[in-house]
Amino acid sequence: MDTVCLGIDPGLARVGYGAVAQSGFKLRALNYGCIETSPKMSFTERLLRIYDEMQTQIKICKPDLVSIERLFFGRNTTTAEFVYQARGVVMLLVAQNNLPVVEPKPNQIKLALCGTGSAVKSQIQGMVQKFLALEEIPKPDDTADALAAAVTGLAFKIPS
C-alpha cells in the first residue's frame, strides 16, 4: 500500500506543494504546483487563498502525512513575520485534517536528497527530478522544494 506525503514549501507570495507516493523503495510524484498570491491583495486575502487552495490539495492528494520545511531567515525579519503567519495557516489546516507532520530543516532536506547538508539548490532540483523520474525540473523553485520536502518527509515518516 502506498504512503503519500504532501510536501510544502511555505511562503506568502508563493507556496510550493508536491504530493509524493512511496511504494516500497519506489517514489512517484502524484501532483505538484505552486499557489501564488498577489501583493495587491490584502494580507488576510492572501492567507485565505493559501488556506483554501491547500485544503483543495489535501482533498485531492489524500496524504498520510505532511512535510513542511522549517524556515530559515538571516536578517530580514519583516519578510519572516509574514511567511511565519502563512506557515501558521498551513499548520492549522494540517491540524484540522488530523495529519501527522514532519518539519525537516533545510539542511536535513539537502542531506536526505543529496547526501550532504551543504548541497546547492540546483543539486536538490536535479535529485528531485531523478528520484521522481520527471522529464524536467519542476518550476518554480518552490515546487521543486516542496517535492524535496515530501521525499524527505517519507524518509523521516512517523512509524505506524
BAMIDO-24649 format. One record per residue: residue in one letter; y, z, x of N, C-alpha, C in turn. Coordinates in steps of 0.2 Angstrom, whole numbers, plus 5000, padded with zeros to 4 digits. Each point is the difference from the previous one (the first is absolute). Layout:
<recs>
AYZXYZXYZX ...
</recs>
This chain:
<recs>
M499450005004500650004996500650005004 D500549964999500649995003500550075000 T500350015005500550055000500749965001 V500550024995500649965001500650055002 C500349985004500650045003500649954999 L500550034997500749974999500450035005 G500249965005500550015005500749994998 I500550055002500749994998500450015006 D500549965001500550005005500650024997 P500250064999500650024996500749985003 G500449994995500749985002500450004993 L500649995001500449994994500249924998 A500249975005500149934999499349964999 R499550025004499449965000499450065000 V499549994996499450045000499449955001 G499750015005499449965001499450034997 Y499649964997499350034997499549955002 G499450035001499449965001499450044998 A499649974996499350034998499549975005 V499650045003499449985004499450034997 A499449964999499450024998499550015006 Q499650055001499650015005499350004997 S499549965003499350004998499650005006 G499850065002499650015006500549995006 F499949965004500549995006500549944998 K499949974994500449944999500650024996 L500649975002500650014997500349944997 R500350004994500349944997500650024996 A500649965001500650014996499949984993 L500250054995499949984993500749974997 N500550045002500749984998500550035004 Y500549965001500650035005500649964998 G500650045002500649974999500650055002 C500649984997500550055002500550004994 I500250064998500450024995500750005003 E500549964998500750005002500550024995 T500450045003500650024995500649985003 S500549994996500749975002500550065001 P500350005006500650055000500549994995 K500049954996500550004994499750044994 M499450025000499850044995500250085002 S500050044995500250075001499450035003 F500150055004499450045003499550014996 T500150034994499550024995499649944997 E500449944999499649944998499549985005 R500250015007499649985005499450045000 L500150064999499450055000499549984994 L500349994994499649984994499649945001 R500349955004499749945001499450015004 I500150045006499450025004499550034996 Y500250054996499550044996499649954996 D500349964996499749964995499549955003 E500349975006499649955003499450035004 M500150065003499450035003499550024995 Q500250024994499550024994499649944998 T500449945000499649944998499549995006 Q500150005006499549995005499550055000 I500150064998499450055000499649984994 K500349984994499549974995499649945002 I500449955003499649945002499550025005 C500150045006499650015005499450054999 K500250054996499550054998499850045007 P500450025004499850035007499750074999 D499550015005499750065000500450055004 L500449985004500550045004500649965002 V500550035002500749975002500150025007 S500349965004500250015007500749985001 I500450065001500849995000500250015007 E500349955003500250025007500550055000 R499950055005500550055001500649975003 L500650024999500649975002500250035007 F500349965004500350025006500749975001 F500550045001500749985000500350035007 G500449965003500350035006500650034998 R500649975000500650034999500349984993 N499849954996500349984994499850044994 T500350065000499850054994500249984993 T500649955000500249984993499449954997 T499849965004499449954998499450054999 A499850045004499550054999500050034993 E500650034998500050034994499849964994 F500249945000499949954994499249985000 V499849995006499349985001499550064998 Y500250065002499650064998500050004993 Q500549994996500050014993499649944997 A500049945002499649954998499250025001 R499950035006499350025002499850054995 G500550054998499850054995499849974993 V500349954998499949974994499349975000 V499849975006499349985000499550055001 M500250065003499550055000499950044994 L500550004996500050024993499549964996 L500149945000499549954997499350015002 V499950015006499350015003499750064997 A500450065000499850064997499949994992 Q500449974997499949994992499449964999 N499749965005499449964999499450035003 N500150075002499550045003499649965006 L500449975004499749965006500050045006 P499550015004500050035006500549965005 V500450035004500449975005499950015007 V500149955004499950015007500749985003 E500350045005500749985002499949995008 P499849945002500049995007500749995003 K500150035006500649995004500049935003 P500549975002500049935002499649995007 N500050055004499650005006499250004998 Q499850034995499350014998499849934997 I500549964996499849944998499949955006 K500550005005499949965006499450015003 L499850075001499350025003499449974996 A500150014994499449984995499949925001 L500549965000500049935000499949975007 C500450035004500049965007499750045006 G499850064998499750045006500550045004 T500649994999500550045004500650024995 G500350055001500550034996500749975002 S500049965005500649965002500049934998 A499649984996500049924998500649984997 V500249945002500649974997499949974993 K500549994996499949974993499649945000 S500149955005499649944999499350015002 Q499850055004499350015001499750034993 I500350044997499850034993499949954995 Q500549955000499949954995499549955001 G499849995007499549965002499350034998 M500050075001499350034998499950004993 V500650014996499950004993499749934998 Q500349955002499849934999499249995001 K499850035006499349995003499550054995 F500250065000499650054996499949974993 L500549974997499949984993499949934999 A499949965005499849935000500549964996 L500750015001500549974997500249945004 E500249954996500249935003500650015004 E500550044998500650015004500250084999 I500450025004500350075000500450004994 P499950064996500450014994500750015001 K500449974996500850015001500250034993 P500650045001500350025006499650055003 D500350035006499750055004499750064996 D500450024995499850064996499449994996 T499849944999499349984997499550015005 A500149975006499550015005499950085002 D500650035000499950075001499650044995 A500149984994499750044994499249985001 L499849945001499349995001499750045006 A500450005006499850045005499950084998 A500550024996499950074997499450014996 A499849954996499450004996499450005005 V499949965005499550005004499950065004 T500650035002499950075003499850054995 G500350004994499850044995499250004998 L499749945001499350004999499650035006 A500349995006499750045006500150074999 F500550034997500150075000499850034993 K499749964996499950024993499750074999 I500250034994499750064999499349994997 P499550045003499350004998499950014993 S499649974997499850014993499650064999 
</recs>
